[in-house]
Amino acid sequence: MISPPYLKKGDTIAIVGPAGKISEKQVEKTVETLKNWGFQVTVGKHLFDNQYGYSASDAKRVSDFQTMLDKAEVKAILCARGGYGTNRIVDQLDFSKFNQLPKWIIGFSDITVIHSHIHQNFGVETIHGTMAAGFGNMNTYPETTETLHKALLGKLKGYRFESHKLSRNGTGSGVLTGGNLAILCSLIGTRSDIDTQQKILFIEEVGEHLYRIDRMMVQLKRAGKLDGLAGLLVGGMDELPDTRKDFGKSVYEIITNATGDYDYPVAFDFPGGHGNDNRVLLLGRPCTMKVETNTVLNFSAPFGSNV
């Protein structure tokens, strides 16, 4: 995997909306913060067009994203928010200039489509982290934006957090990949489908019934995505509308059951995903995950541009 160049003061970050709609007010705090960090900011021409549930039409969302992919002066692309729509445009994007001059793509949730597509087809690292819509929580949950700032500057080295009682102890090393569970399942069989062999797979989810989580985990297992992992890292499983009493198992028990045939480490409770505390992960980066009383996730030195 190639690591895009880290940013320095004066570099330009672009904000685009490949999925759901966002208001100008939601972006104000983001622009202010990025400028306070010393970066210049540009936004997509159609970011606030607001067509039904999307930030703009498919064609205009493609145009905005393509423009920022192609501009050499843009060093990172921050997606505005998730929602739905990225899968509708990903195959229309031309990554040839991006492949020659990689830059950081930042987002989560529906942006899992972009992460997976880039990893599988171009071998470039990306950033799983907060989007423009999430900067409003930075005073209450500062780690959300602080870890993004560190990642952009090349200062994010890893994490230590308390292990859940259902975590499975062990140590695994591999490239970190993954994202939103439902999106990962939707990509199976497409050009954006990720290879999980000897990888540390990260998953997170929001708002899904437990039977749907179970169905997704079964689908991953049947598709071979849980075979041969170096480890499984589970982030937030937020705002699930039912309980263990409704389904017979908790969400962590569902995941434990789905991975019961394997012996790699499984870590629950990473503070990343749709919760307010959404810390950055460097997708595509080699890392080591050691699960004991605490879980330690250490990122290795990058390949490519940042060596």
C-alpha positions in Angstrom: 0.0 0.0 0.0 1.2 3.5 -0.9 0.9 6.2 1.8 0.0 9.7 0.5 2.3 12.6 1.6 1.5 14.0 5.0 0.2 17.5 5.1 2.1 20.7 6.1 0.8 24.2 6.9 -0.5 26.0 3.8 -1.6 22.8 2.1 -5.2 22.6 0.7 -8.0 20.4 1.9 -11.1 20.0 -0.2 -14.6 19.3 1.1 -16.9 17.4 -1.2 -20.2 15.6 -0.8 -20.3 12.2 -2.6 -23.3 11.1 -0.6 -25.9 12.8 1.6 -26.8 16.5 1.7 -25.3 18.9 4.1 -26.0 22.6 5.0 -23.6 25.5 4.8 -23.9 26.0 8.6 -22.7 22.4 9.2 -19.6 23.1 7.3 -18.7 26.5 8.9 -17.1 24.9 12.0 -15.1 22.5 9.8 -13.7 25.3 7.6 -12.8 27.4 10.7 -11.0 24.5 12.3 -9.1 23.4 9.3 -7.9 27.0 8.8 -6.9 27.2 12.4 -4.8 24.1 11.8 -3.0 26.1 9.2 -4.6 24.6 6.1 -6.3 26.2 3.1 -9.8 25.0 2.4 -11.8 24.7 -0.9 -15.3 23.3 -1.3 -17.0 21.5 -4.2 -19.0 23.7 -6.5 -22.1 21.6 -6.0 -21.7 20.8 -2.3 -24.9 22.5 -1.2 -27.1 21.8 -4.2 -29.3 19.5 -2.0 -31.1 17.2 -4.5 -33.5 15.1 -2.5 -31.4 13.1 0.0 -28.1 13.7 -1.9 -25.8 16.7 -1.7 -26.3 17.1 -5.5 -27.2 15.0 -8.6 -25.0 12.0 -9.4 -23.3 13.9 -12.3 -22.6 16.9 -10.1 -21.2 14.8 -7.2 -19.0 13.0 -9.7 -17.8 16.4 -11.1 -16.9 17.8 -7.7 -15.1 14.7 -6.6 -13.3 14.3 -9.9 -12.2 17.9 -9.8 -10.6 17.5 -6.4 -9.0 14.1 -7.3 -7.3 15.8 -10.3 -6.1 19.1 -8.7 -2.5 18.7 -7.7 -2.7 21.5 -5.1 -5.4 19.5 -3.2 -3.6 17.3 -0.7 -6.6 15.8 1.1 -10.3 15.3 0.4 -12.6 15.5 3.4 -16.0 14.0 2.6 -18.9 16.1 3.9 -21.0 13.3 5.4 -22.2 9.8 4.8 -25.8 8.7 4.2 -26.2 7.1 0.8 -25.1 7.6 -2.8 -21.4 6.9 -3.0 -21.9 3.5 -4.7 -23.9 5.3 -7.4 -20.9 7.3 -8.5 -17.7 5.4 -7.7 -17.5 3.6 -11.1 -17.7 7.0 -12.9 -14.6 8.4 -11.1 -11.3 8.4 -12.9 -8.5 7.7 -10.4 -5.6 7.8 -12.9 -4.3 11.2 -11.7 -4.9 10.2 -8.1 -2.9 7.1 -8.7 0.0 9.2 -9.9 -0.2 11.7 -7.1 -2.0 10.1 -4.2 -3.8 12.2 -1.6 -5.7 11.4 1.6 -9.4 10.6 1.3 -11.2 11.0 4.6 -14.5 9.7 5.7 -16.5 6.8 7.1 -19.9 5.2 6.9 -21.0 5.4 3.2 -17.5 6.5 2.3 -16.5 2.8 3.0 -17.2 2.5 -0.7 -14.4 4.8 -1.6 -12.0 3.3 0.9 -12.6 -0.2 -0.3 -12.5 0.7 -4.0 -9.1 2.5 -3.6 -7.6 -0.2 -1.5 -8.6 -3.0 -3.8 -7.8 -1.3 -7.1 -5.0 1.2 -6.4 -3.3 0.2 -3.2 -3.4 3.6 -1.5 -4.0 4.3 2.2 -7.0 6.3 3.3 -8.3 7.7 6.5 -11.4 6.3 8.3 -12.5 9.2 10.4 -14.9 12.1 11.0 -16.3 14.1 8.2 -17.3 17.7 7.9 -20.6 17.0 9.6 -18.8 15.7 12.7 -16.7 18.8 13.6 -19.5 20.2 15.7 -18.8 17.7 18.5 -15.1 18.6 18.7 -15.4 20.4 22.1 -17.2 17.5 23.7 -15.3 14.7 22.0 -11.9 16.3 21.1 -10.2 13.0 20.2 -12.4 12.8 17.1 -10.8 15.8 15.5 -7.5 15.6 17.3 -6.7 12.1 15.9 -7.6 13.4 12.4 -5.2 16.3 12.8 -2.5 13.9 14.0 -3.1 11.5 11.1 -2.8 14.3 8.5 0.5 15.4 10.0 1.9 11.8 10.3 1.8 11.8 14.1 -0.8 9.1 14.7 1.0 6.0 16.1 -1.7 3.8 17.6 -4.1 3.2 20.4 -4.5 1.5 23.8 -8.0 0.8 25.1 -9.6 -1.5 27.7 -10.6 -4.9 26.3 -14.2 -6.1 26.5 -14.9 -9.3 28.4 -15.9 -11.0 25.1 -12.6 -9.9 23.3 -10.4 -12.9 22.2 -6.8 -12.6 23.3 -4.0 -12.9 20.9 -1.7 -11.0 18.6 -2.1 -10.4 14.9 -0.3 -8.3 12.3 -1.6 -7.2 8.9 -2.9 -4.4 6.8 -5.9 -2.7 8.3 -9.0 -2.6 6.2 -12.8 -2.4 6.5 -15.3 0.1 7.5 -19.1 0.1 7.8 -20.5 -3.5 8.0 -23.5 -3.0 5.8 -21.5 -1.3 3.1 -18.8 -4.0 3.1 -21.5 -6.6 2.6 -23.0 -4.6 -0.3 -19.6 -4.5 -2.0 -19.2 -8.2 -2.2 -19.0 -9.3 -5.9 -18.2 -5.7 -7.1 -15.0 -4.1 -8.3 -14.8 -2.5 -4.8 -14.9 -5.8 -2.9 -11.9 -6.0 -0.5 -9.5 -8.9 0.0 -9.4 -9.7 3.7 -6.8 -12.5 3.7 -4.2 -11.9 6.4 -5.7 -8.5 7.1 -7.0 -6.9 10.3 -10.6 -6.3 9.5 -12.4 -3.3 11.1 -16.2 -3.2 11.3 -18.7 -0.7 12.8 -22.5 -0.2 12.4 -25.4 2.0 13.4 -29.2 1.7 13.5 -29.4 -1.9 12.4 -31.6 -4.6 14.0 -29.7 -7.5 15.5 -31.0 -10.0 13.0 -29.6 -7.8 10.3 -26.2 -7.7 12.0 -26.4 -11.5 12.2 -27.3 -11.7 8.5 -24.3 -9.5 7.6 -21.9 -11.5 9.7 -23.2 -14.8 8.2 -22.8 -13.2 4.7 -19.2 -12.2 5.5 -18.5 -15.7 6.7 -20.1 -17.4 3.7 -18.2 -15.1 1.3 -14.9 -16.1 3.0 -14.3 -12.7 4.4 -13.8 -14.0 7.9 -11.4 -16.8 6.9 -7.7 -16.1 7.2 -8.0 -12.8 9.0 -5.0 -11.6 11.1 -7.5 -10.1 13.5 -10.9 -8.5 13.8 -11.4 -5.0 15.3 -14.9 -4.0 16.2 -15.8 -0.4 16.6 -19.1 1.2 17.6 -22.3 -0.7 17.3 -24.5 2.3 17.9 -28.2 3.0 18.2 -29.3 -0.6 17.6 -33.1 -0.6 17.9 -33.5 -3.9 19.8 -31.8 -5.9 22.5 -30.4 -9.3 23.4 -33.9 -10.1 24.8 -35.4 -9.5 21.4 -33.0 -11.7 19.4 -31.4 -14.0 22.0 -27.9 -12.7 21.6 -26.2 -9.3 22.0 -24.5 -7.7 19.1 -21.1 -8.8 20.5 -22.3 -12.3 21.0 -23.5 -12.4 17.4 -20.0 -11.4 16.2 -18.3 -13.8 18.7 -20.5 -16.6 17.3 -19.7 -15.8 13.7 -15.9 -15.9 14.4 -16.0 -18.9 16.7 -14.4 -21.2 14.2 -11.2 -19.1 14.0 -8.4 -18.4 16.5 -7.3 -14.9 15.5 -7.7 -12.1 18.1 -11.0 -10.2 18.3 -11.1 -6.8 19.9 -14.4 -5.0 20.8 -15.0 -1.4 21.9 -12.7 0.5 19.6 -13.9 4.1 19.9 -14.6 4.6 16.2 -17.7 4.6 14.0 -21.0 6.4 14.2 -20.7 7.4 17.9 -19.6 10.9 18.9 -16.2 9.6 19.9 -15.0 8.6 16.4 -11.2 8.2 16.3 -9.2 7.9 13.2 -7.9 4.6 11.7 -5.4 4.5 8.9 -6.9 2.0 6.5 -4.4 0.3 4.3 -1.6 0.8 6.9 0.2 -2.3 8.3 -0.4 -2.6 12.0 -0.2 -5.0 14.9 -3.1 -5.7 17.3 -2.4 -7.3 20.6 -5.4 -8.2 22.8 -5.0 -8.9 26.5 -6.4 -7.0 29.5 -6.0 -3.9 27.2 -6.0 -3.9 23.4 -3.0 -2.2 21.8 -3.1 -1.2 18.1 0.2 0.0 16.8 0.6 1.3 13.2 3.8 0.4 11.4 6.0 2.7 9.4 4.2 3.6 6.1 5.3 2.6 2.6 5.5 4.8 -0.4 5.6 8.6 -0.2 6.1 9.0 3.6 9.0 6.6 4.1 
